[in-house]
Amino acid sequence: MALPSFDVYSARMLSAGYDEVVERRWDPNASTGTHTHPFSVEALVVEGELWLQCGEQTRHLTPGDTFRLPHGTPHAERYGPAGAAFWVARRNAA
């Protein structure tokens, strides 16, 4: 699967009503504790791998995979030995 460019992804997400699109990069083997965000996200993994845990469900994500999180959703992240990068479209809570 060929990934779009950041510019194409960003334009698509902004036209879909998201407020901003950013790139997030994580160091190898980094992890976060359970946390929430004051915005909704839709993200596209572009490098590396991560495990996203929401409640009892954990997803293993690699380049080309997407995920969505409504604002306020408790979740935790763990990154692989090469770290990870993903593009995140954010929609601020109304």
ROSE-4610 file (N, C-alpha, C; in Angstrom, 1 decimal, always signed):
// ROSE-4610
residu = [M/M/M/A/A/A/L/L/L/P/P/P/S/S/S/F/F/F/D/D/D/V/V/V/Y/Y/Y/S/S/S/A/A/A/R/R/R/M/M/M/L/L/L/S/S/S/A/A/A/G/G/G/Y/Y/Y/D/D/D/E/E/E/V/V/V/V/V/V/E/E/E/R/R/R/R/R/R/W/W/W/D/D/D/P/P/P/N/N/N/A/A/A/S/S/S/T/T/T/G/G/G/T/T/T/H/H/H/T/T/T/H/H/H/P/P/P/F/F/F/S/S/S/V/V/V/E/E/E/A/A/A/L/L/L/V/V/V/V/V/V/E/E/E/G/G/G/E/E/E/L/L/L/W/W/W/L/L/L/Q/Q/Q/C/C/C/G/G/G/E/E/E/Q/Q/Q/T/T/T/R/R/R/H/H/H/L/L/L/T/T/T/P/P/P/G/G/G/D/D/D/T/T/T/F/F/F/R/R/R/L/L/L/P/P/P/H/H/H/G/G/G/T/T/T/P/P/P/H/H/H/A/A/A/E/E/E/R/R/R/Y/Y/Y/G/G/G/P/P/P/A/A/A/G/G/G/A/A/A/A/A/A/F/F/F/W/W/W/V/V/V/A/A/A/R/R/R/R/R/R/N/N/N/A/A/A/A/A/A]
num = [1/1/1/2/2/2/3/3/3/4/4/4/5/5/5/6/6/6/7/7/7/8/8/8/9/9/9/10/10/10/11/11/11/12/12/12/13/13/13/14/14/14/15/15/15/16/16/16/17/17/17/18/18/18/19/19/19/20/20/20/21/21/21/22/22/22/23/23/23/24/24/24/25/25/25/26/26/26/27/27/27/28/28/28/29/29/29/30/30/30/31/31/31/32/32/32/33/33/33/34/34/34/35/35/35/36/36/36/37/37/37/38/38/38/39/39/39/40/40/40/41/41/41/42/42/42/43/43/43/44/44/44/45/45/45/46/46/46/47/47/47/48/48/48/49/49/49/50/50/50/51/51/51/52/52/52/53/53/53/54/54/54/55/55/55/56/56/56/57/57/57/58/58/58/59/59/59/60/60/60/61/61/61/62/62/62/63/63/63/64/64/64/65/65/65/66/66/66/67/67/67/68/68/68/69/69/69/70/70/70/71/71/71/72/72/72/73/73/73/74/74/74/75/75/75/76/76/76/77/77/77/78/78/78/79/79/79/80/80/80/81/81/81/82/82/82/83/83/83/84/84/84/85/85/85/86/86/86/87/87/87/88/88/88/89/89/89/90/90/90/91/91/91/92/92/92/93/93/93/94/94/94]
x = [+0.8/+0.0/+0.9/+0.7/+1.5/+0.8/+1.6/+1.1/+1.0/+0.0/+0.0/+1.1/+1.4/+2.3/+1.7/+2.5/+1.9/+1.0/+1.4/+0.5/-0.8/-0.8/-2.1/-3.0/-2.4/-3.1/-3.6/-2.8/-3.2/-4.4/-4.3/-5.4/-6.7/-6.6/-7.8/-8.4/-7.6/-8.1/-8.7/-8.1/-8.6/-9.9/-10.0/-11.3/-12.4/-12.0/-13.0/-13.4/-12.9/-13.3/-12.4/-11.2/-10.2/-9.6/-9.2/-8.6/-7.2/-6.4/-5.0/-4.5/-3.3/-2.7/-1.2/-0.7/+0.7/+1.4/+2.7/+3.5/+4.0/+3.8/+4.3/+5.4/+6.5/+7.6/+7.9/+8.1/+8.4/+9.7/+10.5/+11.7/+11.5/+12.6/+12.5/+12.1/+11.3/+10.8/+10.2/+9.8/+9.1/+7.7/+7.2/+5.8/+5.2/+3.9/+3.1/+2.3/+2.0/+1.0/-0.4/-1.4/-2.8/-3.0/-3.6/-3.9/-5.0/-5.5/-6.5/-6.1/-6.8/-6.6/-7.9/-7.8/-9.0/-9.4/-9.0/-9.4/-9.5/-10.3/-10.5/-9.3/-8.9/-7.8/-8.2/-7.6/-7.6/-6.1/-5.5/-4.0/-3.7/-2.6/-2.1/-0.6/-0.3/+1.1/+1.9/+3.1/+3.9/+5.3/+5.7/+7.0/+6.9/+7.7/+7.8/+6.5/+6.4/+5.2/+4.9/+3.6/+3.1/+2.0/+1.8/+0.7/-0.1/-1.4/-2.3/-3.3/-3.4/-4.3/-5.4/-6.6/-7.8/-8.7/-8.7/-9.4/-8.7/-9.5/-8.9/-8.4/-8.6/-8.2/-6.8/-5.9/-4.7/-4.5/-4.2/-4.0/-2.5/-2.0/-0.6/-0.7/-0.1/-0.2/+1.1/+1.1/+2.3/+2.0/+3.0/+2.8/+1.6/+0.7/-0.5/-1.7/-1.5/-2.7/-3.2/-4.4/-5.0/-5.7/-5.9/-6.7/-7.4/-8.5/-9.3/-9.5/-9.5/-9.8/-10.7/-11.9/-12.7/-12.0/-12.3/-11.7/-12.1/-11.1/-11.4/-11.2/-10.9/-10.7/-9.4/-9.5/-8.3/-7.6/-6.3/-5.5/-4.0/-3.2/-1.8/-1.1/+0.1/+0.9/+2.2/+2.7/+4.0/+4.6/+5.8/+6.5/+7.5/+7.8/+8.7/+10.1/+11.0/+12.5/+13.0/+12.2/+12.6/+11.9/+11.1/+10.2/+9.1/+8.5/+7.3/+7.1/+6.4/+6.0/+4.6/+3.7/+2.4/+1.9/+1.0/+0.4/-1.0/-1.2/-2.4/-3.3/-4.5/-5.5/-6.2/-6.3/-6.9/-8.2/-9.2/-10.5/-10.7/-10.7/-10.9/-12.3/-12.5/-13.8/-14.6/-15.9/-16.7/-17.1]
y = [-1.2/+0.0/+1.2/+2.1/+3.3/+4.4/+5.0/+6.0/+7.3/+8.2/+9.5/+10.4/+11.5/+12.4/+13.1/+13.7/+14.4/+15.5/+16.2/+17.3/+16.8/+15.7/+15.1/+14.7/+14.0/+13.5/+14.7/+15.7/+16.9/+17.6/+17.8/+18.4/+17.6/+16.3/+15.5/+15.6/+15.6/+15.6/+17.0/+18.1/+19.4/+19.6/+19.1/+19.2/+18.3/+17.3/+16.5/+17.1/+18.3/+19.0/+19.0/+18.4/+18.4/+19.8/+20.2/+21.5/+21.7/+20.6/+20.6/+19.2/+19.2/+17.9/+18.0/+17.1/+17.2/+15.8/+15.8/+14.6/+14.4/+13.1/+12.8/+11.7/+11.8/+10.8/+10.4/+9.1/+8.5/+7.7/+7.8/+7.1/+5.6/+4.9/+3.4/+3.0/+2.1/+1.4/+2.4/+3.6/+4.5/+4.0/+4.5/+4.2/+5.3/+5.4/+6.4/+5.6/+6.3/+5.7/+6.0/+5.5/+5.8/+7.3/+7.9/+9.3/+9.6/+10.8/+11.3/+12.5/+12.9/+14.2/+15.0/+16.3/+17.2/+17.3/+16.5/+16.5/+15.1/+15.0/+13.7/+13.6/+12.3/+12.1/+11.0/+11.2/+10.2/+10.2/+9.0/+9.0/+7.9/+8.1/+7.2/+6.9/+5.6/+5.2/+5.2/+5.9/+6.0/+5.4/+5.1/+4.4/+3.7/+2.6/+1.8/+1.1/+0.9/+0.1/+0.6/+0.4/+0.8/-0.2/-0.2/-1.0/+0.1/+0.1/+1.1/+0.3/+0.7/+0.0/+0.9/+0.5/+1.2/+0.2/+0.4/-0.5/-1.9/-2.9/-4.3/-4.6/-3.8/-4.1/-3.4/-4.2/-3.7/-4.0/-3.0/-3.1/-2.9/-3.8/-3.7/-2.9/-1.8/-0.9/-0.8/-0.9/-0.7/+0.2/+0.6/+1.6/+1.2/+2.2/+2.0/+1.8/+1.5/+1.3/+2.7/+2.7/+4.0/+3.7/+4.7/+4.6/+5.9/+5.8/+6.9/+6.8/+8.0/+8.1/+9.3/+9.1/+10.3/+11.0/+12.4/+13.1/+12.5/+12.5/+12.0/+10.5/+9.8/+8.3/+7.9/+7.2/+6.8/+5.8/+5.9/+5.0/+5.1/+4.0/+4.0/+3.6/+3.9/+3.6/+3.0/+2.1/+1.5/+1.4/+1.8/+1.9/+0.8/+0.3/-0.7/-0.3/-1.3/-1.0/+0.0/+0.3/+1.4/+2.7/+2.7/+3.9/+3.9/+5.0/+5.1/+6.6/+6.8/+8.1/+7.9/+8.9/+8.9/+10.3/+10.5/+11.7/+11.8/+12.8/+12.9/+14.1/+13.8/+14.9/+15.1/+16.3/+16.6/+17.5/+17.1/+17.9/+18.3/+19.6/+20.1/+19.8/+19.5/+19.3/+20.6/+20.4/+21.6/+22.1]
z = [+0.0/+0.0/+0.0/-1.0/-1.0/-0.1/+0.7/+1.6/+0.9/+1.2/+0.6/+1.2/+0.5/+1.1/+2.3/+3.2/+4.3/+3.9/+2.8/+2.3/+1.8/+1.1/+0.6/+1.8/+2.8/+4.0/+4.7/+4.9/+5.7/+5.0/+3.7/+2.9/+3.1/+3.0/+3.1/+4.5/+5.5/+6.9/+7.2/+6.7/+7.0/+6.2/+5.0/+4.3/+4.9/+5.7/+6.4/+7.8/+8.1/+9.3/+10.4/+10.3/+11.4/+11.5/+12.7/+12.9/+12.6/+12.7/+12.4/+12.2/+11.5/+11.3/+11.6/+12.5/+12.9/+12.7/+12.7/+12.7/+14.1/+14.6/+15.9/+15.7/+16.3/+16.3/+17.7/+17.8/+19.1/+19.1/+20.2/+20.3/+20.4/+20.1/+20.2/+21.7/+21.7/+23.0/+24.0/+23.5/+24.4/+24.8/+25.8/+26.2/+27.0/+27.0/+27.7/+28.7/+29.8/+30.7/+30.1/+30.8/+30.3/+30.5/+29.4/+29.4/+28.4/+28.4/+27.5/+26.8/+25.7/+25.0/+25.0/+24.9/+24.8/+23.4/+22.5/+21.1/+20.6/+19.5/+18.8/+17.8/+17.5/+16.6/+15.5/+14.4/+13.4/+12.9/+12.9/+12.7/+11.7/+11.0/+10.0/+10.4/+10.6/+11.0/+9.7/+9.7/+8.5/+8.7/+9.9/+10.2/+11.5/+11.6/+12.8/+13.2/+14.5/+15.0/+16.4/+16.7/+18.1/+18.5/+19.8/+20.4/+21.1/+20.7/+21.2/+22.1/+23.4/+24.3/+24.7/+24.5/+24.9/+25.7/+27.0/+27.9/+27.8/+27.5/+27.5/+26.1/+25.1/+23.7/+23.4/+22.8/+22.4/+20.9/+20.1/+18.7/+18.3/+17.5/+17.0/+15.6/+15.5/+14.3/+13.6/+12.3/+11.5/+10.3/+9.5/+8.5/+7.6/+7.4/+6.6/+7.5/+8.7/+9.6/+10.1/+10.4/+11.0/+12.3/+13.1/+14.3/+14.6/+15.3/+15.7/+17.2/+17.8/+19.3/+19.5/+20.0/+20.4/+21.5/+21.7/+22.8/+24.1/+25.0/+26.3/+26.5/+25.4/+25.5/+26.2/+27.4/+28.0/+27.1/+27.0/+26.2/+26.6/+26.2/+26.4/+25.1/+25.0/+23.8/+24.1/+23.3/+23.5/+22.1/+21.9/+20.6/+20.5/+19.2/+18.9/+19.0/+18.7/+18.7/+17.8/+16.7/+15.8/+16.1/+17.1/+17.4/+16.4/+16.2/+15.3/+14.9/+13.8/+13.4/+12.8/+13.1/+12.6/+12.4/+11.4/+11.2/+11.9/+12.6/+13.5/+13.1/+12.7/+12.5/+13.8/+14.2/+15.5/+15.3/+16.0/+16.0/+17.5/+17.7/+19.1/+19.5/+20.8/+21.4/+21.3/+21.0/+20.9/+22.3]
